[in-house]
Amino acid sequence: MSIVEAILLTIVTASTPLLIAALGELVTERAGVLNLGVEGMMAMGAACGFAGAILFDSTLLGVLCGILAGGLTAALFAFAVLGLAANQVASGLALTIFGLGLSGLIGAPFIGARRDPITHLHIPGLSDLPLVGRLFFGQDAFVYASLLLCLGVGWFLFHTRKGLLLRAVGENQTSAHSLGLPVLRVRFVAILFGGACAGLAGAYLSLVYTRFWSPGMTSGRGWIAVALVVFAAWRPGWTFFGAYLFGAATVLQLHAQAAAIGIPSQALSALPYLATIVALVVLSLGRRRDTGAPGSLGAPFVPDR
Amino acid sequence: MTELDAAAGAGADETGPPLIAMHGITKIFGSLVANDHIDLAIRAGEIHALLGENGAGKSTLVKILYGLLEPTQGEIRWRGEPVRLAGPQEARALGIGMVFQHFSLFENLTVAENIAAAMPPDLSLAEVAAKARDVSGQYGLSVDLDRPVWTLSAGERQRIEIIRCLLQDPRLIVLDEPTSVLTPQEADRLFVTLERLAASGCAILYISHRLEEVRRLCSSATILRAGRVVATIDPRAVSAREIAGLMVGAALHDVVAGRAAAEGTPRLLVRGLSLAPEKAHGQALRDIDLVVRAGEVLGIAGVAGNGQGELFAALSGERLAAAPDVVTIDGKPVGHLGVTERRRLGAAFVPEERLGHGAVPDHRLAENTLLSRHGTGGLVSRGFVLADATRALATRIIETFDVRKEGADPRARTLSGGNLQKFVVGREILREPGVLVVNQPTWGVDAGAAALIRQALVDLARSGSAVLVISQDLDELFEIADRIAVIHAGELSAPEATGDLTRETVGLLMAGAAAPKGTVHAH
């Protein structure tokens, strides 16, 4: 396996959790809810996913535990911001702190445990092609799932009536309510979806990316996912681009650090963030007047009766 | 529908139970009784007006009728059967459609998507579009289904609302202040549509405070005052003045306008003002020239969203002009100066939005006087607020302008719209500014307060100030302005003496018809 191929493969692995978490947050925000708790939900997904996989000795059940954990954490958030109309920013921040703390407690007994690598797709012939064989036809199921998810979210939002309903609720909650659209119900489902995605992304980290669990292993990826959604102007296609750009920059700067090319390592560590911001800002220059932000993003909704 | 059916359905159906009857509807919010035992009945094919001042309870009643609010007490009967409306879906299922005053549209979605959002979810977008095309053809309501809503004019937006409403095949359509954002010509087209609908047997509840319209269109009217029904009348048989008296509960005084002394000195001068839009969906200003002279009221008419807010911001100094001499106050170039500096030169400004722009909602009135008066003397000493002076000034404004309030110094948000507007306008007028710019002075204000504010504006001008009034209300401008100009798509027409203008000519300008060339006045 050449070094180029190895780098390309690690880029995919680094980008997949970002893409999954960002897509979940994108759907949540398109419904008008700003959930800053992605980091916490991801941490819960990582810890519960890993614990589930060890306890049941099954990666699949582990992944389900991760999704469930992310969804349950999100349900807590939904209760606060929908049921009690609490401030979304404050609730989201609290959710992150809560998720990081609780995941530490859940994961503690599993420190030191390891999981085996999961199986990758193998198509005789195609997967053995030089350079691109492993890249396109030899990934694990998560990678393909994340790409399908990206297409699915785009299709759902812009080509289905349910997607229109979700965008309408996020665009103008007052109008949506006066038309009789179920604002709170739509938002509840969107928040759960976001949580499930964050949980899945977390489970990917502990079950595939590192294959062990350690406290704080999400290390800010949840925040990157939140930022990606904004920079990608709430579009699934651009989110894909942003996630892979960030993943690529992360991997490349690690190699650059290893090669000791004379740039301070701190500057290299900052590179992925910088590159992502620059690229997405350049992308959005053409539409500076319209950021694409859902009109009701972050606004609590209390119908009077 | 065959022609025979249409003929049979024409006019109000006088037999049997009414289409909808509301009995003893009461709605209480906290300590406020918004609706107090209201009775209202509408028959099929009838155009029924609901009249009342702001705060009389019209909107509350309509929201109850559309299932958005639940009445505290009372009963609604549909074709004689009692019904309970738990939400807009249920109201729609019965055949009640609603055209909202502040449109319930989604700016960033296309017209077709906006219509689909209100349709049953089993229809595809293409099917919805096809149905919308049918209805728009049938009633002559043309709209481009693929355009995003933010690119449309208010008239076009209203057409979307109406199409959306008609697609549900309603038996009763409720229109809340439908003409407030329309040009007179657009309003005429709306009336034709409504009359057609009524002729086909649809009942219409028409909410408005424009009495001439109501007298022209409606065959009966229910008048609300302070949450109660004060009269149910045939508006065609009663004069507009009498109706207004019923709404207000007292006889109205006309504004004594007088005439401006010919050719005062120019006090506010704008030359070649162009401004790029500040935010998404904003309006650019293009090469605006205007002169306001001492002693006169210059009115600027226009449909909302044609650059009024931007023009106000440029005049007040919230946005700076490209060069200092683009805006001049009493001969001094001020285009580069901010709000406070312009105030110090004797100018005063009243923005459109009372809460949040003209006043801080959670601050007390005395604190709010400080907001616009801190730079012009008497209220601040060496960086400290003179609390007694601000309170005394607030009291003087409150007394002079008859601001009704609860408590000694209440928070701004607790005042009713009309009273807060009197306070905000009074705060500026009491300073006797040389130049006053006011945007929508009586928007959403009851008739009594509006008359007081208009009189104060005229009196200020007659005392030698230059007053610029930006307003959507043509009646208001014809009442108080000496000259009227029209703003459309960020361009200002040449002002004309009010006496030489008719509503039709102004209406055409508001709709964007170019000003006829060579209308320079030589008197």
Interface residues (C-beta under 8 A of the other chain):
Chain A: R161 K162 L164 L165 R167 A168 E171 N172 T174 S175 A176 H177 S178 L179 G180 L181 R289 D290 T291 G292 G295 D304 R305
Chain B: F29 Y66 G67 L68 L69 E70 G87 P88 Q89 R92 M98 F100 F103 S104 L105 F106 E107 N108 L109 E113 A116 A117 A118 P121 L123 S124 L125 P277 K279 A280 H281
